[in-house]
Amino acid sequence: MRRRKNRNLLIILGLIVGLIVAFLAYRTAFSPSAGSFKVDSSMVVKGEPDPTIGVPDAPIVIEEYSDFTCPHCAHFSLDVLPKLYRDYIRTGKVKFVFKPFLRTPQSLAPSLAALCAYEQDPARFWEYHEKLFEGFMKAGPPYYNKRNFIALANQMGLDVEKFKKCFESQKYKEDLLTLQKEAIERGVRATPTLFIAGYPIEGAPPYEDLKQLIDKALKNMENPQSGG
């Protein structure tokens, strides 16, 4: 029994060390260039189970399975997503869905915090999720703690007491576990994973590559006979 506990502890420590090493390696090459972006409240799609922005009947749906402890996810959210919002989401061509994926045990806390922010203000969720990634890229995994989550909620003008109650109760844990199961069933093995019109793309593609994929999908919808 003791050996099993020690083995489990070593596995957990290995995951934590691996996460920190990966973060430090990626951070040295990380330089977001798109800047912060604000989501208009009119762009929030209501009635969706997951945070969604765009025009409800947009021709292209992009779903992102993202992990708050993933540097590549941070790159996508801080550098690529603002450009995608500017060129395709606001123009009615793309509807974008964010799906938190619990890749590691450390992924739970920031995901819960993000969904508690979403509960209060679906439009400002996107700013909150952006700030989480910014903090992570500056300070690493230790940034994700209750004090910082609450400070960020206060900074954004959210109801702090309501936020604390939501976070401490782990209100959205079961929803996150359901999303995790859904992702695995869809074949998600790494983050970020994008589904563009149902077609999976693993990793964070450069914006120009993503743009080509979207333009090609739009063209095929306009001219079905043109083929893939």
ZIRAQUI-V459792 format. One record per residue. N is the residue number from 1. RES is the residue in one letter. SS is DSSP state (alpha for helix, beta for strand, coil for the rest). PSI is psi in radians with two decimals (999 if undefined). BURIAL is + if it has 9 or more other ideal C-beta (glycine too) atoms within 8 Angstrom, else -. Layout:
n: (N N)
res: (RES RES)
ss: (SS SS)
psi: (PSI PSI)
burial: (BURIAL BURIAL)
//
This chain:
n: (1 2 3 4 5 6 7 8 9 10 11 12 13 14 15 16 17 18 19 20 21 22 23 24 25 26 27 28 29 30 31 32 33 34 35 36 37 38 39 40 41 42 43 44 45 46 47 48 49 50 51 52 53 54 55 56 57 58 59 60 61 62 63 64 65 66 67 68 69 70 71 72 73 74 75 76 77 78 79 80 81 82 83 84 85 86 87 88 89 90 91 92 93 94 95 96 97 98 99 100 101 102 103 104 105 106 107 108 109 110 111 112 113 114 115 116 117 118 119 120 121 122 123 124 125 126 127 128 129 130 131 132 133 134 135 136 137 138 139 140 141 142 143 144 145 146 147 148 149 150 151 152 153 154 155 156 157 158 159 160 161 162 163 164 165 166 167 168 169 170 171 172 173 174 175 176 177 178 179 180 181 182 183 184 185 186 187 188 189 190 191 192 193 194 195 196 197 198 199 200 201 202 203 204 205 206 207 208 209 210 211 212 213 214 215 216 217 218 219 220 221 222 223 224 225 226 227 228)
res: (M R R R K N R N L L I I L G L I V G L I V A F L A Y R T A F S P S A G S F K V D S S M V V K G E P D P T I G V P D A P I V I E E Y S D F T C P H C A H F S L D V L P K L Y R D Y I R T G K V K F V F K P F L R T P Q S L A P S L A A L C A Y E Q D P A R F W E Y H E K L F E G F M K A G P P Y Y N K R N F I A L A N Q M G L D V E K F K K C F E S Q K Y K E D L L T L Q K E A I E R G V R A T P T L F I A G Y P I E G A P P Y E D L K Q L I D K A L K N M E N P Q S G G)
ss: (coil alpha alpha alpha alpha alpha alpha alpha alpha alpha alpha alpha alpha alpha alpha alpha alpha alpha alpha alpha alpha alpha alpha alpha alpha alpha alpha coil coil coil coil coil coil coil coil coil coil coil coil coil alpha alpha alpha beta coil coil coil coil coil coil coil beta beta coil coil coil coil coil coil beta beta beta beta beta beta beta coil coil coil coil alpha alpha alpha alpha alpha alpha alpha alpha alpha alpha alpha alpha alpha alpha alpha alpha alpha alpha alpha coil coil coil coil beta beta beta beta beta beta beta coil coil coil coil coil coil alpha alpha alpha alpha alpha alpha alpha alpha alpha alpha alpha alpha alpha alpha coil coil coil coil alpha alpha alpha alpha alpha alpha alpha alpha alpha alpha alpha alpha alpha alpha alpha coil alpha alpha alpha coil coil alpha alpha alpha alpha alpha alpha alpha alpha alpha alpha coil coil coil coil alpha alpha alpha alpha alpha alpha alpha alpha alpha coil coil coil coil alpha alpha alpha alpha alpha alpha alpha alpha alpha alpha alpha alpha alpha coil coil coil coil coil coil coil beta beta beta beta coil coil beta beta beta beta coil coil coil coil alpha alpha alpha alpha alpha alpha alpha alpha alpha alpha alpha alpha alpha alpha alpha alpha coil alpha alpha alpha coil coil)
psi: (-0.76 -0.68 -0.69 -0.74 -0.76 -0.67 -0.76 -0.69 -0.73 -0.67 -0.80 -0.78 -0.66 -0.70 -0.76 -0.81 -0.75 -0.70 -0.77 -0.75 -0.78 -0.71 -0.83 -0.67 -0.72 -0.60 -0.58 -0.47 0.09 2.23 1.47 2.45 -0.21 -0.42 3.05 2.65 2.53 2.36 2.14 2.44 -0.50 -0.28 -0.10 2.18 2.05 2.71 0.12 2.51 -0.43 2.71 2.14 2.35 2.64 -2.93 2.29 -0.66 0.52 2.48 -0.50 2.28 2.20 2.15 2.32 2.14 2.02 2.59 2.22 -0.20 0.31 2.00 -0.63 -0.58 -0.67 -0.76 -0.79 -0.80 -0.61 -0.45 -0.75 -0.79 -0.73 -0.64 -0.71 -0.71 -0.78 -0.79 -0.51 -0.62 -0.88 -0.43 0.04 0.18 -0.44 2.40 2.24 2.29 2.22 2.20 1.85 2.33 2.18 1.49 -0.54 2.86 -0.52 -0.18 -0.35 -0.88 -0.91 -0.54 -0.73 -0.78 -0.76 -0.74 -0.49 -0.61 -0.71 -0.66 -0.66 -0.69 1.66 -0.56 -0.71 -0.16 -0.73 -0.61 -0.70 -0.79 -0.59 -0.78 -0.59 -0.82 -0.67 -0.79 -0.71 -0.75 -0.41 -0.71 -0.17 -2.99 -0.58 -0.30 -0.50 1.52 2.82 -0.72 -0.78 -0.64 -0.78 -0.71 -0.69 -0.71 -0.72 -0.74 -0.59 0.00 0.36 2.85 1.83 -0.74 -0.73 -0.70 -0.81 -0.78 -0.75 -0.83 -0.81 -0.50 -0.16 0.78 -0.61 0.28 -0.80 -0.66 -0.71 -0.67 -0.62 -0.72 -0.69 -0.78 -0.75 -0.79 -0.79 -0.72 -0.48 0.04 0.25 2.16 -0.34 2.89 2.56 2.66 2.21 2.46 1.95 1.91 0.65 -0.16 2.15 2.40 2.05 2.30 3.07 1.70 2.60 2.65 -0.69 -0.64 -0.73 -0.71 -0.75 -0.71 -0.75 -0.79 -0.67 -0.74 -0.71 -0.72 -0.72 -0.56 -0.61 -0.60 1.35 -0.48 -0.17 -0.35 3.14 999)
burial: (- - - - - - - - - - - + - - + + - - + + - + + + - + + - - + - + - + - - + - + - - - + + + - - - - - + + + + - - - + - + + + + + + + + + + + + + + + + + + + + + + + + + + + + + + + - - + + + + + + + + + + - + - + + + + + + + + + + + + + - + - + + + + + + + + + + + + + + + + - - + + - + + - - - + + + - + + + - + - + - + - + + + - + + - - - + + + - + + + - + + - + + - - - - + - - + + + + + + - - - + + - - - + - + - - + + - + + - - + + + + + - - - - - - -)
//
